[in-house]
Amino acid sequence: MKRKNKQKHQIHQKHQQPKTAKSRIGIAKNNKFDMEGKIIGTGKSYAFFEPDDKSGDIFIGEDDLHGAIHGDRVVVRKISQEKGNGEGKVVKIIERTKEYFVGVIKYGYCLPIERGMPKSIAIIPSDSVEYDEDDRVVARLLPDPAFCIITERLGKEGITDVDILSIIRSYQLPEKFPRHVLENADSIPDKVTESEKQGRADFTSDLVITIDGDHSKDFDDAICVRKNEYGFELDVHIADVAHYVKMDGKIDKEALKRATSVYFADRVIPMLPEKLSNGICSLNEGVERLTLSVCMKIDTEGNVYDYKICEGVIKSKARMTYSKVAKILDGDKELCAIYKFLIPMLKDANELASILKQKRLDKGSVEFELTETEFDFDKDKNVVGIHALERLVSHGIIEEFMLVTNETVARKFALQRAPFVYRVHEAPPPEKVSAINEFLQSLGVKFTDEPQPMDYSKLLSDTEENLKGVVSRVALRSMSKADYRPDCKGHFGLAKKFYCHFTSPIRRYPDLAIHRIIKDALCGNSLSAYKDRVKSISLISSAREKIAEEAERKVDDLLKAKFMADKIGNEYDGTVSGVTDRGVFVELDNSVEGMVKAESMDGNFVYNEKLMTLSCGSVRYRIGDRVRIKVDSIASDKIAFTFVKGE
């Protein structure tokens, strides 16, 4: 039976108003040992302090946190030189970065499920939300983090939908659009008007098609391929979202807050309202849609020798899927009969994509074999299967066409020195190159101290077959993380000097932002107003992308753990995917990853950071090793394995 905050173990019925965090720890005075920075929570009672001057993380014990939690900006005073870079204590909380958190109700307390939070938080009674024991809830943290107020009940812990919702809330991902944004979207017409088509290139009679996933609902790119006397003509048409989403308008401000759509296995949190993403901005079959189009002429060696960028209008002739296109190219009789009118163009598209890919590889573009996981659900949204997404020839066609389009657009505006948002992937930092070199030397594999993209490409292609897996994993981990920048610094992994994201304005804000710049440039308008704007857009988009990726990965881990919940005690073969001083990570062939903790192993294992190994006598574990494990236990999204003895 539910109760309004009247638990069996009610607390603080005669509570005093909690003191603020600042009043509890006092105001810091100037001190030569004081530093500003942020708290990095560990999920345990202690934490670390990351100073702004990057002088090294400082250990903060439980009694010295003084109410500070993960992400808080604080002033820390160094109190000792022990424990690595020293110990400190929090003397002032400058900014509390987390107001809401997700927890579970236990014995009248709220136990946060997020890292870096206190283990249990007392609940201040309120009549606003009903909850009960074992409920997942959203709570608002008071200035004194020992106290909270429950603001939303999510449901019973352990239910898949509730657990996913908990992750969405913990990353503060906005599921619903504000009313004023939806009202603004509703005011946008459902159809392209005659006046909107004026001055645009007319592509409505061309054989334009979309190729997307079986379950896709928003189509922001379409293609048309023709052969000419020098090679090919490739038209890539991208939804003209900027025509409908006006800069600094209500929809635009909300889109920038989100900066990206977030894709989970069972749902999508979109950047734009459905009226736009699945409606007027989606390049649906058989209806006219406005586009920003890049029309390229490409020779038989894959060089773009001429191009134009223009505003256009199209009418898609077919909504194709990756699976259909792959089957048609493979000669499926039934589909070939239905789509006979498309076969010549699809063959030309496949030929052109092969040429573009070969040119990219010849320049040193690095090809990592990354596996994407798909989940199968039953009617109750329980995971009943996990499998790798099949990589089809049609995926490669669209990928190559989008890559060459992004490069062409980026080159034009970089050479013009226009304000722009670029997709940047820098060369691996020297310390990571040094680490990979030491590891590769232990395998008898030679590498260079100052690698270029071609060196990575050659490393992966030349490595002996039995070492390919381990070398590929270690090489990938040495790479920098790509992000958005206002300066064109190139894309190391793709071996491209110029690169941006132009082809997905429905789901990525940087694409939408540069569409506006391009459209103004086409009209001959000044671009000076974008100079500062592209800097903030780059920072916000990079940060939101990171949050989205973390949330997506967290949900994937949760679903994998739920799939394995009834398999405790089962044995599987797997590959060592990571080694730390705490134990060995093992990835099963179905992409499920778990950890064999060092304390569960027989013997005193020693971790070698340089060689990335965990050893005890003649027994040694390193990345890439094939091992046999047993599923030991599962807690939330964490899976514990043990090694099968004798294996």
NUGU-310985 format. One record per residue (C-alpha): y, x, z; residue in one letter. Coordinates in steps of 0.5 Angstrom, whole numbers, padded with zeros to 4 digits, always signed. Example, Ala and Ser with C-alpha at 12.3 -4.5 7.8 and 13.67 -1.06 7.14 Angstrom:
BEGIN
-0009+0025+0016a/-0002+0027+0014s/
//
This chain:
BEGIN
+0000+0000+0000m/+0007+0003-0002k/+0012+0004+0003r/+0020+0005+0002k/+0020+0012+0005n/+0016+0010+0011k/+0010+0015+0012q/+0005+0016+0017k/+0008+0022+0019h/+0016+0020+0018q/+0020+0026+0020i/+0028+0026+0022h/+0029+0019+0024q/+0034+0022+0028k/+0036+0027+0024h/+0043+0031+0023q/+0047+0032+0017q/+0044+0038+0014p/+0049+0044+0014k/+0050+0047+0007t/+0047+0053+0005a/+0054+0057+0005k/+0055+0055+0013s/+0048+0057+0015r/+0049+0064+0012i/+0056+0065+0013g/+0061+0068+0008i/+0060+0075+0005a/+0065+0080+0007k/+0066+0086+0002n/+0061+0091+0003n/+0059+0097-0001k/+0052+0095-0001f/+0053+0088-0003d/+0051+0086-0010m/+0052+0080-0015e/+0046+0077-0019g/+0040+0072-0019k/+0034+0070-0015i/+0027+0071-0018i/+0022+0067-0015g/+0015+0069-0014t/+0012+0062-0012g/+0010+0066-0006k/+0014+0066+0001s/+0018+0072-0002y/+0023+0073-0008a/+0026+0079-0012f/+0034+0080-0013f/+0036+0082-0020e/+0043+0085-0020p/+0048+0084-0025d/+0048+0091-0026d/+0041+0092-0028k/+0040+0097-0023s/+0033+0095-0021g/+0030+0089-0017d/+0030+0089-0010i/+0025+0086-0005f/+0028+0080-0001i/+0023+0078+0005g/+0022+0070+0007e/+0027+0071+0013d/+0032+0074+0009d/+0033+0069+0003l/+0037+0064+0008h/+0036+0058+0003g/+0036+0062-0004a/+0031+0059-0009i/+0029+0062-0016h/+0035+0062-0021g/+0041+0062-0015d/+0046+0066-0016r/+0047+0070-0010v/+0051+0076-0006v/+0045+0081-0003v/+0046+0086+0002r/+0042+0092+0001k/+0038+0093+0008i/+0033+0098+0007s/+0030+0103+0002q/+0023+0101+0003e/+0019+0097-0002k/+0020+0100-0009g/+0028+0099-0011n/+0029+0097-0003g/+0030+0091+0001e/+0036+0086+0002g/+0038+0080+0005k/+0042+0074+0002v/+0049+0074+0005v/+0052+0068+0000k/+0050+0063-0005i/+0055+0063-0010i/+0052+0058-0015e/+0046+0053-0014r/+0043+0053-0021t/+0037+0048-0019k/+0039+0041-0016e/+0033+0037-0018y/+0026+0039-0017f/+0019+0036-0018v/+0014+0035-0012g/+0008+0032-0009v/+0008+0028-0003i/+0004+0030+0003k/+0004+0028+0010y/+0011+0026+0010g/+0014+0032+0006y/+0015+0034-0001c/+0011+0040-0003l/+0015+0043-0010p/+0010+0044-0015i/+0015+0049-0018e/+0015+0057-0017r/+0021+0060-0013g/+0022+0054-0008m/+0020+0053-0001p/+0013+0051+0000k/+0015+0044+0004s/+0022+0041+0004i/+0023+0035+0009a/+0025+0028+0006i/+0032+0025+0008i/+0030+0017+0008p/+0033+0013+0003s/+0032+0006+0001d/+0033+0007-0007s/+0026+0009-0009v/+0019+0007-0007e/+0013+0013-0006y/+0007+0014-0003d/+0002+0020-0001e/+0000+0024-0007d/+0005+0021-0011d/+0009+0026-0016r/+0016+0025-0015v/+0023+0028-0017v/+0027+0030-0011a/+0035+0032-0011r/+0035+0038-0007l/+0041+0038-0002l/+0046+0044+0000p/+0041+0046+0005d/+0034+0047+0001p/+0030+0045+0007a/+0032+0038+0006f/+0032+0033+0000c/+0032+0026-0003i/+0027+0023-0007i/+0030+0020-0013t/+0024+0018-0018e/+0017+0016-0017r/+0013+0019-0023l/+0006+0017-0021g/-0001+0019-0018k/-0002+0027-0018e/-0008+0028-0023g/-0006+0023-0028i/-0005+0027-0035t/+0001+0023-0037d/+0004+0024-0030v/+0003+0031-0030d/+0006+0032-0037i/+0012+0028-0034l/+0012+0033-0028s/+0013+0039-0033i/+0018+0035-0037i/+0022+0033-0031r/+0021+0040-0028s/+0024+0043-0034y/+0030+0038-0034q/+0028+0036-0041l/+0032+0029-0043p/+0027+0024-0046e/+0032+0019-0047k/+0039+0019-0050f/+0045+0016-0047p/+0047+0009-0049r/+0054+0012-0052h/+0050+0016-0057v/+0045+0011-0059l/+0051+0006-0060e/+0054+0012-0065n/+0047+0013-0068a/+0046+0005-0069d/+0053+0005-0073s/+0051+0010-0078i/+0048+0006-0085p/+0041+0006-0086d/+0042+0007-0094k/+0046+0012-0098v/+0052+0009-0101t/+0055+0010-0108e/+0061+0013-0105s/+0057+0018-0101e/+0054+0020-0108k/+0060+0022-0111q/+0061+0029-0113g/+0054+0031-0111r/+0049+0034-0116a/+0044+0029-0118d/+0037+0031-0117f/+0034+0024-0116t/+0030+0024-0123s/+0027+0031-0121d/+0020+0031-0119l/+0021+0032-0112v/+0016+0032-0106i/+0015+0033-0099t/+0009+0037-0096i/+0008+0036-0088d/+0003+0035-0083g/-0001+0028-0083d/+0002+0025-0077h/+0009+0028-0078s/+0015+0022-0078k/+0021+0026-0080d/+0022+0030-0086f/+0027+0035-0087d/+0025+0039-0093d/+0023+0037-0100a/+0021+0042-0106i/+0021+0042-0113c/+0018+0048-0118v/+0019+0049-0125r/+0017+0055-0129k/+0022+0058-0134n/+0022+0064-0139e/+0023+0069-0133y/+0019+0066-0128g/+0020+0060-0124f/+0026+0055-0121e/+0025+0053-0114l/+0029+0048-0111d/+0029+0047-0104v/+0032+0041-0101h/+0034+0040-0094i/+0037+0034-0090a/+0044+0033-0090d/+0044+0032-0083v/+0052+0035-0082a/+0054+0029-0087h/+0052+0024-0081y/+0053+0028-0075v/+0060+0030-0074k/+0062+0036-0071m/+0064+0035-0063d/+0062+0027-0064g/+0058+0024-0059k/+0051+0025-0063i/+0053+0032-0064d/+0055+0034-0057k/+0048+0031-0054e/+0045+0035-0060a/+0048+0042-0058l/+0046+0040-0050k/+0038+0040-0053r/+0039+0045-0058a/+0032+0044-0061t/+0026+0038-0061s/+0021+0040-0056v/+0014+0039-0059y/+0008+0037-0054f/+0001+0036-0056a/+0002+0028-0055d/+0009+0027-0056r/+0016+0030-0058v/+0023+0030-0055i/+0027+0030-0061p/+0034+0033-0062m/+0037+0027-0065l/+0036+0020-0064p/+0030+0016-0068e/+0035+0013-0072k/+0037+0019-0076l/+0031+0024-0075s/+0026+0018-0078n/+0031+0014-0082g/+0037+0016-0086i/+0036+0024-0085c/+0029+0024-0086s/+0027+0025-0094l/+0022+0019-0094n/+0019+0017-0100e/+0022+0013-0105g/+0029+0012-0102v/+0035+0016-0104e/+0037+0021-0099r/+0043+0026-0098l/+0041+0034-0098t/+0044+0041-0098l/+0040+0044-0103s/+0039+0051-0105v/+0037+0052-0113c/+0034+0059-0114m/+0031+0062-0120k/+0026+0067-0118i/+0022+0072-0123d/+0015+0074-0124t/+0016+0079-0118e/+0019+0075-0113g/+0026+0077-0114n/+0031+0071-0113v/+0036+0073-0119y/+0040+0067-0119d/+0042+0061-0114y/+0047+0056-0113k/+0048+0052-0106i/+0050+0045-0107c/+0051+0038-0104e/+0046+0034-0107g/+0042+0027-0107v/+0034+0026-0108i/+0029+0021-0109k/+0022+0024-0106s/+0017+0022-0111k/+0011+0023-0106a/+0010+0024-0099r/+0005+0029-0099m/+0001+0032-0093t/-0002+0040-0092y/-0009+0037-0093s/-0008+0033-0099k/-0005+0039-0103v/-0010+0044-0100a/-0016+0039-0103k/-0012+0038-0110i/-0011+0045-0111l/-0019+0046-0109d/-0020+0041-0114g/-0022+0034-0110d/-0023+0029-0116k/-0021+0023-0112e/-0014+0026-0110l/-0013+0029-0117c/-0014+0023-0120a/-0009+0019-0116i/-0004+0025-0116y/-0005+0027-0123k/+0002+0028-0124f/+0003+0033-0119l/-0002+0038-0121i/+0002+0042-0125p/+0007+0043-0120m/+0003+0044-0115l/-0001+0050-0119k/+0006+0053-0120d/+0008+0052-0113a/+0002+0056-0111n/+0003+0061-0116e/+0010+0062-0114l/+0008+0062-0106a/+0003+0068-0108s/+0008+0072-0111i/+0013+0071-0106l/+0008+0073-0100k/+0006+0079-0104q/+0013+0082-0105k/+0014+0080-0097r/+0008+0084-0095l/+0009+0090-0100d/+0016+0091-0096k/+0012+0091-0090g/+0013+0084-0087s/+0008+0084-0081v/+0002+0079-0081e/-0001+0077-0074f/-0006+0073-0074e/-0004+0067-0069l/-0008+0061-0067t/-0005+0055-0066e/-0009+0050-0062t/-0010+0042-0063e/-0012+0037-0058f/-0016+0031-0059d/-0015+0025-0054f/-0019+0019-0053d/-0015+0012-0052k/-0013+0014-0045d/-0010+0020-0047k/-0015+0025-0044n/-0017+0031-0047v/-0024+0031-0051v/-0023+0037-0055g/-0020+0043-0057i/-0020+0047-0063h/-0016+0052-0068a/-0011+0049-0073l/-0014+0050-0080e/-0009+0055-0084r/-0009+0052-0091l/-0006+0054-0097v/-0001+0049-0097s/+0002+0051-0090h/+0003+0058-0094g/+0007+0055-0100i/+0012+0051-0095i/+0012+0057-0091e/+0014+0062-0097e/+0019+0057-0100f/+0023+0056-0093m/+0023+0064-0092l/+0026+0066-0099v/+0031+0060-0098t/+0033+0062-0091n/+0034+0069-0093e/+0038+0067-0099t/+0043+0063-0095v/+0043+0069-0090a/+0045+0074-0095r/+0050+0070-0098k/+0054+0069-0092f/+0053+0076-0089a/+0056+0079-0095l/+0062+0074-0095q/+0063+0076-0087r/+0063+0069-0086a/+0062+0066-0078p/+0055+0064-0078f/+0049+0064-0074v/+0043+0069-0076y/+0036+0069-0073r/+0035+0076-0071v/+0029+0080-0069h/+0031+0087-0067e/+0026+0093-0067a/+0021+0094-0061p/+0025+0098-0056p/+0023+0105-0055p/+0020+0104-0048e/+0015+0099-0051k/+0014+0103-0057v/+0012+0109-0052s/+0007+0105-0048a/+0004+0102-0055i/+0003+0109-0057n/+0000+0112-0051e/-0005+0106-0051f/-0007+0107-0058l/-0008+0114-0057q/-0013+0113-0052s/-0017+0109-0058l/-0016+0115-0063g/-0011+0111-0067v/-0005+0114-0069k/+0002+0111-0069f/+0009+0113-0070t/+0015+0114-0065d/+0020+0110-0069e/+0016+0105-0073p/+0019+0101-0079q/+0016+0094-0080p/+0011+0098-0086m/+0008+0102-0080d/+0006+0096-0076y/+0004+0093-0083s/+0000+0099-0084k/-0003+0099-0077l/-0006+0092-0077l/-0009+0093-0084s/-0012+0100-0083d/-0015+0100-0076t/-0022+0099-0076e/-0025+0092-0076e/-0028+0093-0069n/-0021+0095-0066l/-0017+0090-0070k/-0017+0085-0065g/-0014+0090-0059v/-0009+0093-0064v/-0007+0087-0066s/-0006+0084-0059r/-0002+0090-0056v/+0002+0091-0063a/+0005+0084-0062l/+0006+0085-0055r/+0011+0091-0056s/+0015+0086-0061m/+0022+0084-0059s/+0023+0077-0058k/+0027+0073-0064a/+0034+0070-0062d/+0040+0067-0065y/+0046+0071-0066r/+0053+0071-0069p/+0052+0078-0072d/+0047+0079-0078c/+0042+0084-0075k/+0036+0083-0079g/+0029+0081-0078h/+0024+0086-0076f/+0018+0082-0076g/+0019+0079-0083l/+0022+0086-0086a/+0028+0082-0088k/+0036+0085-0088k/+0038+0078-0088f/+0035+0072-0084y/+0037+0065-0081c/+0035+0058-0080h/+0037+0053-0085f/+0031+0049-0087t/+0030+0045-0080s/+0037+0041-0078p/+0033+0035-0076i/+0030+0039-0070r/+0034+0046-0069r/+0042+0046-0068y/+0043+0053-0071p/+0041+0050-0078d/+0045+0044-0077l/+0051+0049-0075a/+0051+0053-0081i/+0050+0047-0085h/+0057+0045-0083r/+0060+0052-0085i/+0056+0052-0092i/+0059+0045-0093k/+0066+0047-0091d/+0065+0054-0095a/+0063+0049-0101l/+0070+0045-0101c/+0074+0052-0100g/+0076+0050-0093n/+0078+0056-0088s/+0072+0058-0083l/+0076+0061-0078s/+0075+0055-0073a/+0068+0057-0073y/+0069+0064-0070k/+0068+0063-0063d/+0064+0057-0064r/+0058+0061-0067v/+0058+0065-0061k/+0057+0060-0056s/+0052+0056-0061i/+0048+0062-0061s/+0047+0063-0054l/+0046+0056-0052i/+0041+0055-0058s/+0037+0062-0055s/+0037+0059-0048a/+0034+0052-0050r/+0029+0055-0055e/+0026+0059-0049k/+0026+0053-0044i/+0023+0049-0050a/+0017+0054-0051e/+0016+0055-0044e/+0015+0048-0043a/+0011+0047-0049e/+0006+0053-0047r/+0006+0050-0040k/+0003+0043-0042v/-0002+0047-0047d/-0004+0050-0041d/-0005+0044-0037l/-0009+0040-0042l/-0013+0046-0043k/-0015+0046-0035a/-0016+0039-0035k/-0021+0040-0041f/-0025+0045-0037m/-0025+0041-0031a/-0032+0038-0032d/-0034+0045-0034k/-0034+0049-0027i/-0040+0053-0027g/-0041+0053-0034n/-0042+0060-0038e/-0038+0062-0044y/-0036+0068-0048d/-0029+0071-0049g/-0024+0076-0050t/-0020+0080-0045v/-0013+0078-0047s/-0009+0082-0042g/-0010+0087-0036v/-0006+0087-0030t/-0007+0090-0023d/-0009+0083-0020r/-0014+0082-0025g/-0017+0081-0032v/-0015+0075-0037f/-0020+0072-0041v/-0019+0068-0047e/-0025+0064-0049l/-0026+0062-0057d/-0023+0055-0056n/-0016+0059-0054s/-0017+0057-0047v/-0015+0063-0042e/-0017+0064-0035g/-0016+0070-0030m/-0022+0074-0027v/-0018+0076-0020k/-0019+0083-0018a/-0022+0081-0011e/-0028+0077-0015s/-0030+0083-0018m/-0036+0088-0015d/-0032+0095-0013g/-0026+0098-0012n/-0022+0097-0019f/-0016+0101-0021v/-0011+0099-0025y/-0008+0104-0031n/-0002+0101-0033e/-0001+0106-0039k/-0008+0105-0042l/-0008+0098-0040m/-0015+0098-0036t/-0018+0096-0030l/-0024+0101-0028s/-0029+0102-0023c/-0033+0108-0024g/-0037+0107-0031s/-0034+0100-0031v/-0028+0099-0035r/-0024+0093-0038y/-0019+0093-0043r/-0015+0088-0048i/-0020+0086-0054g/-0027+0087-0050d/-0032+0082-0051r/-0034+0079-0044v/-0038+0073-0041r/-0035+0069-0036i/-0037+0063-0031k/-0032+0058-0030v/-0030+0058-0022d/-0025+0054-0021s/-0019+0050-0023i/-0012+0048-0020a/-0007+0045-0024s/-0006+0049-0030d/-0009+0055-0027k/-0016+0057-0029i/-0020+0062-0025a/-0026+0065-0028f/-0031+0070-0025t/-0035+0075-0029f/-0043+0074-0030v/-0047+0079-0027k/-0050+0084-0031g/-0046+0082-0037e/
//
